[in-house]
């Protein structure tokens, strides 16, 4: 007999698992930890997810899908390529950096389950499209190949995520606003675009 699914229970499992994976690591967290923290039975957990792998996959994919959908919607409303780039820096980065638990999961041993490569490719396509729109007559920008841009995005994106995680666990005194300011300066200077 199939059990009824309650969306609130599913969300509770995801939220609790996200916190545990961020604190203890993916491999350091057992299903029994999730059971203990949610107060649910093992059977209830397995009603919603067949494995820890499926849980971490759902955490990352659902969080990413929501974020990327909002980004696409907002970019569709922006008029110029400069406005789109500004929006990408001023909205997307703050959205990403406020979820430290998700960042911890993305940077942990669970990276094999997160399909980070696909996410980087989507962002690279988006930014490369924007840079092509801005490239006319801009020699520094014309020099950016897709691979160069992809490498820059990976270095910056992973650097931002690592910085956020370390800053939250220490007294470095680096805020999300500081991170966005640095990215704006990097974009402005490397792309020679006034942001």
C-alpha positions as CSV (number, residue, x, y, z in Angstrom):
1,X,0.0,0.0,0.0
2,X,1.5,3.3,-1.1
3,X,1.9,6.0,1.6
4,X,0.4,9.5,1.1
5,X,2.9,12.2,0.6
6,X,2.8,15.4,2.5
7,X,4.7,18.3,0.9
8,X,5.5,19.8,4.3
9,X,7.2,16.6,5.4
10,X,9.2,16.5,2.1
11,X,10.3,20.1,2.7
12,X,11.2,19.3,6.3
13,X,13.4,16.4,5.1
14,X,15.1,18.6,2.6
15,X,15.7,21.5,5.0
16,X,17.0,19.2,7.8
17,X,19.2,17.3,5.4
18,X,20.6,20.5,3.9
19,X,21.6,21.7,7.3
20,X,23.1,18.4,8.3
21,X,25.0,18.0,5.0
22,X,26.4,21.5,5.4
23,X,27.5,20.9,9.0
24,X,28.6,17.3,8.9
25,X,29.3,16.7,5.3
26,X,27.5,14.5,2.9
27,X,29.3,11.3,3.9
28,X,29.3,12.3,7.5
29,X,25.6,12.4,7.6
30,X,23.6,9.2,7.9
31,X,19.9,8.6,7.2
32,X,19.6,8.0,11.0
33,X,20.8,11.6,11.6
34,X,18.0,12.8,9.3
35,X,15.5,10.6,11.1
36,X,16.7,11.9,14.5
37,X,16.6,15.6,13.5
38,X,13.2,15.4,11.7
39,X,11.6,13.2,14.2
40,X,10.3,11.1,11.3
41,X,10.7,7.4,10.9
42,X,13.1,5.7,8.4
43,X,10.1,4.6,6.4
44,X,8.8,8.1,6.1
45,X,12.2,9.4,4.8
46,X,12.2,6.6,2.2
47,X,8.6,7.4,1.2
48,X,10.0,10.7,-0.1
49,X,13.5,9.8,-1.2
50,X,15.1,6.5,-2.1
51,X,18.6,7.5,-0.9
52,X,20.8,10.2,0.5
53,X,22.0,10.8,-3.1
54,X,18.5,11.6,-4.1
55,X,18.1,14.0,-1.2
56,X,21.2,16.0,-2.0
57,X,20.3,16.0,-5.7
58,X,16.8,17.4,-4.8
59,X,18.3,20.1,-2.5
60,X,20.7,21.3,-5.2
61,X,18.5,21.0,-8.2
62,X,15.4,22.6,-6.7
63,X,17.4,25.4,-5.1
64,X,19.2,26.0,-8.4
65,X,16.0,25.8,-10.5
66,X,14.3,28.4,-8.4
67,X,17.2,30.8,-8.5
68,X,17.9,30.4,-12.2
69,X,14.2,30.8,-13.2
70,X,14.1,34.1,-11.3
71,X,17.3,35.2,-13.0
72,X,16.0,34.3,-16.5
73,X,12.8,36.2,-15.8
74,X,14.6,39.3,-14.5
75,X,17.1,39.2,-17.4
76,X,14.2,39.0,-19.8
77,X,12.8,42.3,-18.4
78,X,16.2,44.1,-18.6
79,X,16.6,46.3,-21.7
80,X,20.3,46.6,-22.5
81,X,23.2,44.1,-22.3
82,X,24.8,46.4,-19.7
83,X,21.6,46.2,-17.6
84,X,21.6,42.5,-17.9
85,X,25.2,42.2,-16.7
86,X,24.5,44.6,-13.9
87,X,21.5,42.5,-12.8
88,X,23.5,39.3,-13.0
89,X,26.1,40.8,-10.7
90,X,23.8,42.7,-8.3
91,X,21.0,40.1,-8.0
92,X,22.3,36.7,-8.9
93,X,25.5,36.8,-6.8
94,X,23.7,38.1,-3.6
95,X,21.1,35.4,-4.1
96,X,23.8,32.7,-4.3
97,X,25.9,33.9,-1.4
98,X,23.1,34.2,1.1
99,X,22.6,30.4,1.1
100,X,25.7,29.3,2.9
101,X,24.4,25.8,3.5
102,X,23.9,25.2,-0.2
103,X,27.4,26.6,-0.8
104,X,28.8,24.2,1.7
105,X,27.1,21.3,-0.1
106,X,28.3,22.5,-3.5
107,X,31.9,22.7,-2.2
108,X,31.7,19.4,-0.3
109,X,32.3,15.8,-1.3
110,X,28.7,15.8,-2.6
111,X,29.9,17.8,-5.6
112,X,29.6,14.5,-7.7
113,X,25.8,14.6,-7.1
114,X,25.3,18.3,-7.7
115,X,26.0,18.4,-11.5
116,X,27.9,21.6,-11.0
117,X,29.4,21.3,-14.5
118,X,25.9,21.8,-16.0
119,X,25.2,24.8,-13.9
120,X,28.5,26.4,-14.9
121,X,27.8,25.7,-18.6
122,X,24.4,27.4,-18.3
123,X,25.9,30.5,-16.6
124,X,28.8,30.5,-19.1
125,X,26.3,30.5,-22.0
126,X,24.3,33.3,-20.5
127,X,27.4,35.5,-19.8
128,X,29.0,34.7,-23.1
129,X,25.8,35.7,-24.9
130,X,25.9,39.0,-22.9
131,X,29.6,39.6,-23.7
132,X,29.0,39.0,-27.4
133,X,26.3,41.7,-27.3
134,X,28.7,44.1,-25.6
135,X,31.7,43.2,-27.7
136,X,31.2,45.4,-30.8
137,X,34.2,47.7,-30.9
138,X,35.4,46.6,-27.4
139,X,38.8,45.0,-28.0
140,X,39.3,43.6,-24.5
141,X,35.9,42.0,-24.7
142,X,36.4,40.6,-28.2
143,X,39.4,38.7,-26.9
144,X,37.3,36.7,-24.4
145,X,36.7,33.3,-25.9
146,X,34.0,31.1,-24.5
147,X,36.7,28.9,-22.8
148,X,38.4,31.9,-21.2
149,X,35.1,33.2,-20.0
150,X,34.1,29.8,-18.6
151,X,37.4,29.6,-16.7
152,X,36.9,33.1,-15.3
153,X,33.4,32.2,-14.2
154,X,34.6,29.0,-12.5
155,X,37.5,30.8,-10.7
156,X,35.3,33.7,-9.6
157,X,32.2,31.6,-8.8
158,X,34.1,29.0,-6.7
159,X,36.2,31.8,-5.2
160,X,33.1,33.6,-4.1
161,X,31.6,30.5,-2.7
162,X,34.7,29.6,-0.8
163,X,35.1,33.1,0.5
164,X,31.5,33.2,1.8
165,X,31.9,29.9,3.6
166,X,35.2,30.9,5.2
167,X,33.9,34.4,6.1
168,X,30.9,33.0,7.9
169,X,33.0,30.6,9.9
170,X,35.6,33.2,10.9
171,X,36.1,36.8,11.7
172,X,37.4,38.0,8.3
173,X,34.8,40.7,8.2
174,X,33.9,40.2,4.5
175,X,30.2,40.9,3.7
176,X,28.1,39.9,0.8
177,X,28.1,43.6,-0.3
178,X,32.0,43.5,-0.3
179,X,31.9,40.5,-2.6
180,X,29.5,42.1,-5.0
181,X,31.6,45.3,-5.0
182,X,34.8,43.3,-5.9
183,X,32.9,41.4,-8.7
184,X,31.7,44.7,-10.1
185,X,35.2,46.1,-10.2
186,X,36.6,42.9,-11.8
187,X,33.8,43.0,-14.4
188,X,34.2,46.7,-15.1
189,X,38.0,46.6,-15.4
190,X,38.3,43.3,-17.4
191,X,35.3,44.0,-19.7
192,X,35.9,47.8,-19.9
193,X,32.2,48.4,-19.3
194,X,30.8,51.0,-16.9
195,X,28.7,49.2,-14.3
